[in-house]
Amino acid sequence: MDYNSRIDEALASLHEEGRYRVFQNIRRINQQFPKAIWTKPDGSQKEIAVWCGNDYLGMGQHPVVLEAMKTAVDVAGAGSGGTRNISGTTAYHQELELEIADLHGKERAIVFTSAYNANEATLSVLPKLFPGLTILSDALNHASMIEGIRHGNCDRHIFRHNDIGHLRELLEALPLDAPKLIAFESIYSMDGDFGPIEEICDLADEFNALTYIDEVHAVGMYGPRGGGITERDNLAHRIDMINGTLAKAFGVMGGYIATSDRLADAIRSYAPGFIFTTSLPPAVAAAATASVRHVKTDQARRDSQQEKARILKARLKALGMPLDDHGSHIVPVHVGDPVKCKMLSDMLLEDYGIYVQPINYPTVPRGTERLRFTPSPVHSEKMMNELVDALDALWGQCALNRLDMVG
């Protein structure tokens, strides 16, 4: 076995397909985001505007969040010192979990180092807690959910995306008294469409199934306090487990599960992904707590973000850009070709100072490559004008058709 040759072949195939990903050296400018500094490979620097970040509300630079982090560093130092079981539990972690549980109206929350970790660890341990469990998973669930379900080594069925009829067929084929769980998302981030939460909850009640929802792209941004789509639609009480992130709308780092006290206790006691992982630094936990607490009361920030998304979609539609519009804050513009998608991204960055990463396979299916824009309250009118003008100029330059709206 020539290991180096096999590695070279694997990398070469990515280059040939136009899917090789390059890390750009981007440094956000504090108090000026979405402005950032791009350090080019030659060492020169250029000021740019970030249009693909997940700091949806700009909370990563909010003074309340920064002050909480600085204070906690002065008090507790840089790291947590260990896992939650050994020496990594502090008052900062406990306060954050109380704040999250309150956000979702649940008895308890468990904080993980990321939402990916929370999904993978929780979904993989549930079959141990419920022997014979069958998991029914939406076809477009996030990779972290897919990996968690796989690692659980239980029976699993994939239902067609948002297809309630197909989900019913799968449930009807299972014994009513057998343990089962339906795993899905509230917002699917690549298309920006919503999951049919109420209909899934109705099926779960009918077939005696648990419900598990990923609210990663909705927490902070929907609902009267930012509890996500489940709060907006008054359905959180019907969901058994809510997964969320602290790294997107809340602008910090970490993930969590919000659920009943009994189930939370079992997950944190049995999930290796929780037991054997060093906990978040106290300063990160403190910053996240401050962010969650503030966002609960900042409806104006949520409204502003939604308005910016509506404006951008309307302007791009007017130019004939092929984009998905399901009413969420995500603006996916379809390119449909990995090479041209990267070309467009590179030209936007180099020629216009606009940073948006190409979204290619395996994140999305081949042939559906896209640029995914995430407008925020801190994107100015000038920035939006520059983005729309740049896309208008480059679309024809890249020999791309102007199509009717997709979706």
C-alpha positions in Angstrom: 0.0 0.0 0.0 1.4 3.3 -1.1 -0.3 5.5 1.5 1.0 8.8 0.1 -0.3 8.0 -3.4 -3.8 7.2 -2.1 -3.8 10.5 -0.2 -2.7 12.4 -3.3 -5.5 10.7 -5.4 -8.1 11.6 -2.8 -7.0 15.2 -2.8 -6.7 15.4 -6.6 -10.3 14.2 -7.0 -11.5 17.1 -4.9 -9.5 19.5 -7.1 -10.8 18.0 -10.3 -14.4 18.3 -9.1 -13.9 21.8 -8.0 -14.7 20.8 -4.4 -11.3 21.4 -2.8 -11.8 23.8 0.1 -9.4 26.6 1.0 -9.3 28.1 4.4 -9.3 31.9 4.2 -7.5 33.8 6.8 -10.4 36.1 8.0 -10.1 38.2 11.2 -13.3 39.8 12.3 -13.0 43.4 13.5 -14.4 43.8 17.0 -17.3 46.3 17.2 -17.3 46.6 13.4 -18.5 43.2 12.2 -19.4 42.2 9.5 -16.2 44.1 8.5 -13.2 41.8 8.7 -9.5 41.7 7.6 -8.6 39.2 4.9 -4.9 38.2 5.0 -4.1 36.9 1.5 -1.6 34.1 0.8 1.1 36.7 -0.1 0.7 38.3 3.3 -1.1 41.4 2.1 -4.3 42.5 3.8 -7.7 43.7 2.6 -10.8 44.9 4.5 -13.8 42.8 3.5 -17.5 42.3 4.4 -18.5 38.8 5.7 -21.8 37.6 4.2 -21.7 33.9 5.2 -21.2 34.0 8.9 -23.4 32.2 11.4 -23.2 35.0 14.0 -26.7 35.8 12.8 -27.5 38.6 15.2 -24.0 40.1 15.6 -24.0 39.0 19.3 -20.3 37.9 19.1 -19.4 41.6 19.4 -22.1 42.8 21.8 -20.7 44.8 24.7 -22.7 42.8 27.2 -21.2 39.5 26.0 -17.7 40.9 25.8 -17.8 42.3 29.3 -19.1 39.0 30.7 -16.3 37.1 29.1 -13.6 39.5 30.2 -14.9 39.5 33.8 -15.0 35.7 33.9 -11.4 35.4 32.6 -10.2 37.7 35.4 -12.1 35.7 38.0 -11.6 32.1 36.7 -8.8 32.1 34.2 -8.7 30.6 30.7 -9.7 27.0 30.9 -12.2 24.9 32.8 -9.6 22.4 34.0 -11.3 19.1 33.1 -14.5 17.3 32.3 -17.8 18.2 34.0 -17.4 15.0 36.2 -13.8 15.7 37.2 -13.2 19.4 37.7 -14.9 21.2 34.9 -18.2 22.2 36.4 -18.5 25.8 37.7 -21.2 28.2 38.6 -20.8 29.6 35.1 -21.9 26.3 33.6 -24.8 25.8 35.9 -26.1 29.3 35.4 -25.9 28.8 31.6 -27.9 25.6 31.8 -30.6 27.3 33.9 -30.8 30.1 31.4 -31.2 27.6 28.5 -33.8 25.5 30.3 -35.8 28.7 30.9 -35.5 29.7 27.2 -37.1 26.5 26.1 -39.5 26.0 29.0 -37.8 22.7 30.0 -36.8 21.3 33.3 -33.1 21.0 32.6 -30.4 21.6 30.0 -27.0 20.0 29.4 -24.3 22.1 27.8 -21.8 20.5 25.4 -18.8 21.9 23.6 -20.7 22.2 20.4 -24.2 21.4 19.0 -22.5 18.8 16.8 -21.2 17.1 20.0 -24.6 17.4 21.6 -26.4 15.8 18.7 -23.9 13.0 18.2 -23.6 12.2 21.9 -27.3 12.3 22.7 -28.6 10.4 19.7 -26.0 7.7 20.1 -26.8 7.1 23.7 -30.6 7.0 23.5 -30.6 3.3 22.1 -28.7 2.4 25.3 -31.4 4.0 27.4 -34.2 2.5 25.4 -33.3 -1.0 24.2 -34.9 -1.9 21.0 -35.3 1.8 20.0 -36.1 2.6 16.3 -35.1 6.1 15.1 -36.9 7.7 12.3 -34.8 10.5 10.7 -35.6 13.1 8.1 -33.5 12.6 4.9 -31.9 16.1 5.2 -30.9 16.0 8.8 -27.6 17.4 9.7 -24.4 15.3 9.6 -24.1 15.4 13.4 -27.6 13.8 13.7 -26.8 11.2 11.1 -23.5 10.3 12.8 -25.2 10.1 16.2 -27.9 7.8 14.9 -25.3 5.5 13.2 -23.2 5.3 16.3 -26.3 4.3 18.3 -26.3 1.0 16.4 -30.1 0.8 16.5 -32.8 0.2 13.9 -33.3 3.3 11.8 -35.5 4.5 9.0 -35.1 7.6 6.8 -38.3 9.4 5.8 -38.3 11.6 2.7 -37.7 15.2 3.6 -40.7 16.8 5.3 -42.9 14.0 4.0 -45.5 13.4 6.7 -47.2 10.6 4.7 -44.0 8.7 4.3 -43.3 9.1 8.0 -46.7 7.8 8.8 -46.1 4.7 6.6 -42.9 3.9 8.5 -44.5 4.4 11.9 -47.5 2.2 11.0 -45.0 -0.7 10.2 -43.6 -0.6 13.7 -45.2 -2.2 16.8 -47.2 0.5 18.8 -45.5 -0.5 22.1 -42.0 -0.5 20.6 -39.7 2.4 21.6 -39.3 4.9 18.8 -38.0 8.4 18.2 -38.5 10.9 15.4 -35.5 13.1 14.7 -35.8 16.3 12.6 -35.0 19.9 12.3 -36.9 23.2 12.7 -35.0 25.0 9.9 -32.9 23.2 7.3 -30.0 25.5 6.8 -29.0 24.8 3.2 -32.5 25.6 1.8 -33.9 27.6 4.6 -37.1 25.6 4.8 -39.1 24.7 7.9 -39.9 21.3 9.3 -43.6 20.4 9.9 -43.3 20.4 13.6 -46.9 20.2 14.6 -47.7 17.4 12.2 -44.7 15.4 13.5 -45.8 16.0 17.1 -49.3 14.7 16.2 -47.8 11.5 14.7 -45.6 11.1 17.7 -48.6 11.3 20.0 -50.5 8.8 17.8 -47.7 6.3 17.6 -46.2 6.7 21.1 -42.9 8.1 19.8 -40.4 10.5 21.4 -39.5 13.7 19.5 -36.0 15.2 19.0 -35.6 18.5 17.2 -32.5 20.4 16.1 -33.2 24.1 16.5 -29.6 25.2 15.8 -30.5 27.6 13.0 -33.6 29.0 14.8 -32.7 29.6 18.4 -32.2 33.3 19.2 -34.0 34.4 16.0 -37.6 33.1 16.3 -40.2 33.2 19.0 -41.0 36.0 21.5 -37.8 35.3 23.5 -35.7 33.6 20.8 -36.6 30.0 21.8 -36.8 29.0 18.2 -39.6 27.8 15.9 -41.0 25.6 18.6 -41.5 28.7 20.8 -42.8 30.8 17.9 -45.5 28.1 17.2 -46.1 27.3 20.9 -44.9 23.7 20.4 -41.9 23.4 22.7 -43.9 21.6 25.3 -44.7 18.8 22.8 -41.0 18.2 22.0 -39.1 15.8 24.3 -35.6 17.0 23.4 -34.4 20.3 21.9 -30.9 20.6 20.5 -29.5 24.1 20.1 -26.3 26.0 19.6 -24.6 28.9 21.4 -22.3 29.6 18.4 -24.7 31.1 15.9 -27.4 33.6 17.0 -25.8 33.8 20.4 -22.4 34.5 18.9 -20.2 32.5 21.3 -19.5 28.7 21.4 -21.1 25.5 22.6 -24.2 23.4 22.2 -26.9 21.9 24.4 -29.9 19.6 24.9 -32.9 20.9 26.7 -35.3 18.3 28.1 -36.8 16.8 31.2 -34.8 16.6 34.4 -34.9 12.8 34.4 -33.8 12.4 30.7 -31.1 15.0 31.1 -29.7 13.2 34.1 -29.6 9.9 32.1 -27.9 11.5 29.1 -25.2 13.2 31.1 -24.6 10.0 33.1 -24.4 7.6 30.1 -23.2 9.6 27.0 -19.4 9.1 26.4 -19.4 12.3 24.3 -20.3 14.3 27.4 -18.5 12.3 30.1 -15.1 12.3 28.4 -15.0 15.8 27.0 -13.4 18.8 28.7 -16.1 21.4 29.5 -16.4 24.9 28.0 -14.0 27.5 29.5 -15.8 29.4 32.2 -15.4 32.7 30.3 -17.2 31.1 27.3 -20.0 29.9 29.5 -20.3 33.3 31.1 -20.4 35.1 27.7 -23.0 32.6 26.4 -25.2 33.2 29.5 -25.0 36.9 28.9 -25.9 36.5 25.3 -28.9 34.2 25.9 -30.2 36.5 28.6 -29.9 39.6 26.4 -31.4 38.0 23.3 -34.5 37.0 25.2 -35.4 40.7 25.5 -34.1 42.0 22.2 -37.0 41.7 19.7 -35.7 44.6 17.7 -32.6 42.7 16.8 -34.7 39.7 15.6 -37.0 42.0 13.6 -34.0 43.7 12.0 -32.5 40.5 10.9 -35.7 39.3 9.3 -36.2 42.6 7.5 -32.6 42.5 6.1 -33.2 39.0 4.8 -36.5 40.0 3.2 -34.9 42.9 1.5 -32.0 40.9 0.1 -34.2 38.2 -1.3 -36.5 40.7 -2.9 -33.7 42.5 -4.6 -32.0 39.3 -5.8 -35.4 38.0 -7.2 -35.8 41.3 -9.1 -32.5 40.5 -10.8 -33.7 37.0 -11.8 -31.3 35.2 -9.4 -32.4 31.6 -8.7 -32.9 31.4 -5.0 -34.9 29.5 -2.4 -37.3 31.6 -0.3 -39.2 29.6 2.3 -39.6 32.6 4.6 -36.6 32.1 6.8 -33.5 34.3 7.3 -31.3 32.1 5.1 -30.7 33.3 1.5 -29.4 30.4 -0.8 -28.6 31.5 -4.3 -28.2 28.5 -6.7 -25.3 28.2 -9.0 -25.5 24.5 -9.8 -21.9 24.0 -10.7 -19.0 23.5 -8.2 -16.3 25.1 -10.4 -18.4 28.2 -11.2 -19.6 28.4 -7.6 -16.0 28.6 -6.4 -15.1 31.0 -9.2 -18.0 33.3 -8.2 -16.9 33.1 -4.5 -13.2 33.9 -5.4 -14.2 36.9 -7.6 -16.5 38.3 -5.0 -13.7 38.2 -2.5 -10.8 39.4 -4.6 -12.5 42.0 -6.8 -15.3 43.2 -4.5 -14.2 42.5 -0.9 -17.3 40.3 -0.3 -16.7 37.1 1.5 -19.2 34.2 0.9 -18.0 30.6 0.8 -19.2 28.2 -1.9 -21.5 25.4 -0.6 -20.7 22.2 -2.5 -21.1 18.4 -2.1 -21.2 16.7 0.4 -22.9 19.6 2.2 -25.5 19.7 -0.6 -26.3 17.2 -3.4 -24.2 17.5 -6.6 -25.9 19.9 -9.0 -27.3 22.1 -6.3 -24.1 24.0 -5.5 -24.9 27.5 -4.1 -23.8 30.6 -2.4 -25.5 30.9 1.0 -25.9 34.4 2.3 -26.8 35.2 5.9 -27.9 38.9 6.3 -27.7 40.2 9.8 -28.8 43.4 11.7 -25.2 44.7 11.4 -25.1 44.6 7.6 -25.5 48.1 6.4 -27.5 49.4 3.4 -24.3 50.3 1.7 -23.0 46.7 2.1 -26.2 45.3 0.7 -26.0 47.6 -2.3 -22.4 46.5 -2.9 -23.4 42.8 -2.7 -26.3 43.1 -5.1 -24.4 45.1 -7.6 -21.5 42.7 -7.5 -23.7 39.6 -8.0 -25.5 41.4 -10.9 -22.1 42.1 -12.6 -20.6 38.7 -12.0 -23.6 36.5 -12.9 -23.2 37.1 -16.6 -19.5 37.0 -16.4 -19.7 33.5 -15.1 -22.1 32.5 -17.9 -24.9 31.8 -15.4 -28.6 31.9 -16.4 -31.0 34.2 -14.7 -33.9 31.9 -13.7 -37.2 32.2 -12.0 -37.3 31.8 -8.3 -36.7 28.3 -7.0 -39.0 26.8 -4.4 
